[in-house]
Amino acid sequence: MKPSISKGTRDFLPDEVIRRQFIFDTLRDIFELFDFIPIETPAIENLQTLTGKYGEEGDRLLFKILNNGDFMSRVSDDVRMGGSSAELLPQISKRGLRYDLTVPLARYVVMHQNDLQFPFKRYQMQPVWRADRPQKGRYQEFYQCDVDIIGSDALMFEAELVAVYDQAFHRLQIPVEIKVNNRKILQGIADVIGAGEKFSQFTIVLDKLDKIGESGVAKQFDEMGLSSDQINLVFELIKENDIAKLEIALNKSETGIKGIEEIKKVKQYLRTQEFNNNIIFDWSLARGLNYYTGCIFEVVSPKVNIGSIGGGGRYDNLTEIFGMPNVSGVGISFGVARIYDVMTELNLFPDSLEQRTKILLMAMDEKSHQYAFECVVKLRHAGINSALYPTAAKLKKQMKYAHERNIPVVGIIGSNEMENQRISVKNMDSGEQNDHQMDDLIKLLS
Amino acid sequence: MKPSISKGTRDFLPDEVIRRQFIFDTLRDIFELFDFIPIETPAIENLQTLTGKYGEEGDRLLFKILNNGDFMSRVSDDVRMGGSSAELLPQISKRGLRYDLTVPLARYVVMHQNDLQFPFKRYQMQPVWRADRPQKGRYQEFYQCDVDIIGSDALMFEAELVAVYDQAFHRLQIPVEIKVNNRKILQGIADVIGAGEKFSQFTIVLDKLDKIGESGVAKQFDEMGLSSDQINLVFELIKENDIAKLEIALNKSETGIKGIEEIKKVKQYLRTQEFNNNIIFDWSLARGLNYYTGCIFEVVSPKVNIGSIGGGGRYDNLTEIFGMPNVSGVGISFGVARIYDVMTELNLFPDSLEQRTKILLMAMDEKSHQYAFECVVKLRHAGINSALYPTAAKLKKQMKYAHERNIPVVGIIGSNEMENQRISVKNMDSGEQNDHQMDDLIKLLS
């Protein structure tokens, strides 16, 4: 039987796991610095929880799990004979795989509201599954990493999340731009140009600015029925650097004014600290999702042309669908797969990551092997990650293994070394070779 | 809509995630000390990879994923009309959820054999899914944690794995007994009592010794057709402490002699080191799985009546089914859920785990809040996990939050403190309260 892997999924080699673990560990440290605490939810959710939450396409892309046992036994005869897949589905499947971390968070908050303290500041790093057509860089199983504050509308948290982004990417050594806007300002712009009723469509078009440029956006605004005066005014307003002037321009829109007030308050919090990266207020930033109701964020790395590596915003109704209305929240997510790609491209992973094992001991004959085993026990007792090649194979073969495993130091042990209680230690990088006693070697490798 | 969770699955509260993470981090450190490297495989595997590997019951307990799209369109008419669930299954589902970490490891090794160096020492900590009937302490989604060496029959690795168990449980502070046996010795015992042909059944019965005692085992041996002389000899042999005497007793069985030799060699490796826990050679240890062909291991915590918290052994044919014969391997696994329960029962988790956030700042009025925000920024810049309550709510409310969040220290900031550039710091445990300047506070909390 030829082994195969399900299309759209992938195995991770040790170096990849170690590098991704480095990203997770770094993010976890930062999240905890800012008082976020972790939760985990199951991979399997009731379809009732998931269906209808991600639009029609989302419903299609949900992985559904077949009911266990004799799943056809409860299918009614007419559905069995003539029913479509859609009609059969609810009778043979009641569970699906987690599609994102947001809907499970909402379910979690409602179900555990009596065990949680609000504001509830949680982070979550788990895989999600989507039956997207697999293509380069897009998988059906991938990690999401979300940070949210639930149950407070304090704008302090918007500033905190900007700082989380800044510190996290600084720690990962990825230079980024953190863009900030507020959906209420966008509503204000739509209002004052007289397109307030078409707000949703307006933001969807504006969101494409990066991809299709001003002329492309202008064309689509035109197709929406906006006049060239209206379109020109949009471009004027989204480029207005002076917030006082923008405030005057939006003063006919109640929502717009509210947005300006929120941004001012966030700026006030941001002013009290120094950032490692540029924080850019960008009134053209739209984020596709209607879901957001206040500040929105997006992170790009100007050094790499890969799109956004983070995004988020404030939402007002996360938990309403599960019967808990009026809970405001704000959150950001980290695009772990893209962060991984950026760090690979910019060569930002520490070399030491891949060299977990500090030394490989090699024995030259059977008798030395027993002694070498005693040596590796001692090294490990001293807390040094170390290995012993399992047999007294030819030195060349053992060397090849050390080389391919990327182990930085080897210790060669033959009858001579055994007699003198020393180890012949070779640096695989420099080729330098020296004899050491065990105590010296431990010091050298500590 | 009332939120619900799929039966047999569970959410993890922050304290639970943190404690489990502590177990994983500790195990990872030990695994890397012994030169093991991590891999990850996808949750979704082709059913072709999974089916038939876990016996009939396993096939039933596999979670199957419904094909995406119009899954009924390719079902033939006769199967649609009259087919059983079993006949319909292959036409509507081609993928399933990972059931254990062993079969995916075999697939992985075969598929990536050119990218791996052998001996390949890997660890893997990922969830698996089984459609078992949910009951107390048994879930449909749970973590497995496996450590294996693939591609070497060196008995040194048996000794290494015993040391991994010893160090891991020592680090977790769980006192354990590590039991060791060899399936070849069991075969030898079966041979010399004249039940060599019934070996599989023999081990299945012997495996129940802990549960049903000698009389229960004797009864089942009797039902197998063993005479009382044969049964008595079994009990005599499994209690033989002197390995030299056992060797003589088994000298008619070639396999038995091989088993004795292997155990002697392992003992020789074990003698060179000191262990924190008892290593017990127990000839009655059987492990249910026919899969094992050499040494077998089992770990129990004598302080807690919860069954084994680890087990493993040597197997000779892991990858054969995927077309790569004659690859010997040896591995152990850690029962993470039970380890969690044991540590909870014995109160072994460090208190500090749940106190990730070292201090919560509280502002007494709006103006102080802005100043308090500057303070929390400074604390975080100094690397201290810290929080600021988002509003100048009543002190009682903020105190309640700190208390329920288990935050050990609070810093109270009002107009007085702001004027004097000090923070009134209260230890939540002792109730002690002192004024501090920011620099002092940073030192205090570092």
Chai-1 contact restraints between the chains, C-beta under 6 A:
chainA,res_idxA,chainB,res_idxB,connection_type,confidence,min_distance_angstrom,max_distance_angstrom,comment,restraint_id
A,P3,B,R107,contact,1.0,0.0,6.0,A-B,restraint_1
A,P3,B,V110,contact,1.0,0.0,6.0,A-B,restraint_2
A,P3,B,M111,contact,1.0,0.0,6.0,A-B,restraint_3
A,P3,B,F322,contact,1.0,0.0,6.0,A-B,restraint_4
A,S4,B,N46,contact,1.0,0.0,6.0,A-B,restraint_5
A,S6,B,I44,contact,1.0,0.0,6.0,A-B,restraint_6
A,S6,B,E45,contact,1.0,0.0,6.0,A-B,restraint_7
A,S6,B,N46,contact,1.0,0.0,6.0,A-B,restraint_8
A,S6,B,R95,contact,1.0,0.0,6.0,A-B,restraint_9
A,T9,B,P42,contact,1.0,0.0,6.0,A-B,restraint_10
A,T9,B,I44,contact,1.0,0.0,6.0,A-B,restraint_11
A,D11,B,T41,contact,1.0,0.0,6.0,A-B,restraint_12
A,D11,B,Y108,contact,1.0,0.0,6.0,A-B,restraint_13
A,F12,B,E40,contact,1.0,0.0,6.0,A-B,restraint_14
A,P14,B,I37,contact,1.0,0.0,6.0,A-B,restraint_15
A,P14,B,P38,contact,1.0,0.0,6.0,A-B,restraint_16
A,P14,B,I39,contact,1.0,0.0,6.0,A-B,restraint_17
A,V17,B,P38,contact,1.0,0.0,6.0,A-B,restraint_18
A,V17,B,E40,contact,1.0,0.0,6.0,A-B,restraint_19
A,E32,B,R356,contact,1.0,0.0,6.0,A-B,restraint_20
A,E32,B,N385,contact,1.0,0.0,6.0,A-B,restraint_21
A,L33,B,R380,contact,1.0,0.0,6.0,A-B,restraint_22
A,L33,B,N385,contact,1.0,0.0,6.0,A-B,restraint_23
A,D35,B,T357,contact,1.0,0.0,6.0,A-B,restraint_24
A,D35,B,A387,contact,1.0,0.0,6.0,A-B,restraint_25
A,I37,B,P14,contact,1.0,0.0,6.0,A-B,restraint_26
A,P38,B,P14,contact,1.0,0.0,6.0,A-B,restraint_27
A,P38,B,V17,contact,1.0,0.0,6.0,A-B,restraint_28
A,I39,B,P14,contact,1.0,0.0,6.0,A-B,restraint_29
A,E40,B,F12,contact,1.0,0.0,6.0,A-B,restraint_30
A,E40,B,V17,contact,1.0,0.0,6.0,A-B,restraint_31
A,T41,B,D11,contact,1.0,0.0,6.0,A-B,restraint_32
A,P42,B,T9,contact,1.0,0.0,6.0,A-B,restraint_33
A,P42,B,E141,contact,1.0,0.0,6.0,A-B,restraint_34
A,I44,B,S6,contact,1.0,0.0,6.0,A-B,restraint_35
A,I44,B,T9,contact,1.0,0.0,6.0,A-B,restraint_36
A,E45,B,S6,contact,1.0,0.0,6.0,A-B,restraint_37
A,N46,B,S4,contact,1.0,0.0,6.0,A-B,restraint_38
A,N46,B,S6,contact,1.0,0.0,6.0,A-B,restraint_39
A,F63,B,I65,contact,1.0,0.0,6.0,A-B,restraint_40
A,K64,B,L66,contact,1.0,0.0,6.0,A-B,restraint_41
A,I65,B,F63,contact,1.0,0.0,6.0,A-B,restraint_42
A,I65,B,I65,contact,1.0,0.0,6.0,A-B,restraint_43
A,L66,B,K64,contact,1.0,0.0,6.0,A-B,restraint_44
A,L66,B,L66,contact,1.0,0.0,6.0,A-B,restraint_45
A,L66,B,S93,contact,1.0,0.0,6.0,A-B,restraint_46
A,N68,B,A131,contact,1.0,0.0,6.0,A-B,restraint_47
A,D70,B,S85,contact,1.0,0.0,6.0,A-B,restraint_48
A,F71,B,S85,contact,1.0,0.0,6.0,A-B,restraint_49
A,M72,B,S85,contact,1.0,0.0,6.0,A-B,restraint_50
A,M72,B,L88,contact,1.0,0.0,6.0,A-B,restraint_51
A,S85,B,D70,contact,1.0,0.0,6.0,A-B,restraint_52
A,S85,B,F71,contact,1.0,0.0,6.0,A-B,restraint_53
A,S85,B,M72,contact,1.0,0.0,6.0,A-B,restraint_54
A,L88,B,M72,contact,1.0,0.0,6.0,A-B,restraint_55
A,S93,B,L66,contact,1.0,0.0,6.0,A-B,restraint_56
A,R95,B,S6,contact,1.0,0.0,6.0,A-B,restraint_57
A,R107,B,P3,contact,1.0,0.0,6.0,A-B,restraint_58
A,Y108,B,D11,contact,1.0,0.0,6.0,A-B,restraint_59
A,V110,B,P3,contact,1.0,0.0,6.0,A-B,restraint_60
A,M111,B,P3,contact,1.0,0.0,6.0,A-B,restraint_61
A,Q117,B,Y401,contact,1.0,0.0,6.0,A-B,restraint_62
A,Q117,B,E404,contact,1.0,0.0,6.0,A-B,restraint_63
A,Q117,B,R405,contact,1.0,0.0,6.0,A-B,restraint_64
A,P119,B,P390,contact,1.0,0.0,6.0,A-B,restraint_65
A,A131,B,N68,contact,1.0,0.0,6.0,A-B,restraint_66
A,E141,B,P42,contact,1.0,0.0,6.0,A-B,restraint_67
A,S152,B,P390,contact,1.0,0.0,6.0,A-B,restraint_68
A,A154,B,P390,contact,1.0,0.0,6.0,A-B,restraint_69
A,A154,B,T391,contact,1.0,0.0,6.0,A-B,restraint_70
A,M156,B,P390,contact,1.0,0.0,6.0,A-B,restraint_71
A,T272,B,E374,contact,1.0,0.0,6.0,A-B,restraint_72
A,Q273,B,V377,contact,1.0,0.0,6.0,A-B,restraint_73
A,F322,B,P3,contact,1.0,0.0,6.0,A-B,restraint_74
A,R356,B,E32,contact,1.0,0.0,6.0,A-B,restraint_75
A,T357,B,D35,contact,1.0,0.0,6.0,A-B,restraint_76
A,E374,B,T272,contact,1.0,0.0,6.0,A-B,restraint_77
A,V377,B,Q273,contact,1.0,0.0,6.0,A-B,restraint_78
A,R380,B,L33,contact,1.0,0.0,6.0,A-B,restraint_79
A,N385,B,E32,contact,1.0,0.0,6.0,A-B,restraint_80
A,N385,B,L33,contact,1.0,0.0,6.0,A-B,restraint_81
A,A387,B,D35,contact,1.0,0.0,6.0,A-B,restraint_82
A,P390,B,P119,contact,1.0,0.0,6.0,A-B,restraint_83
A,P390,B,S152,contact,1.0,0.0,6.0,A-B,restraint_84
A,P390,B,A154,contact,1.0,0.0,6.0,A-B,restraint_85
A,P390,B,M156,contact,1.0,0.0,6.0,A-B,restraint_86
A,T391,B,A154,contact,1.0,0.0,6.0,A-B,restraint_87
A,Y401,B,Q117,contact,1.0,0.0,6.0,A-B,restraint_88
A,E404,B,Q117,contact,1.0,0.0,6.0,A-B,restraint_89
A,R405,B,Q117,contact,1.0,0.0,6.0,A-B,restraint_90
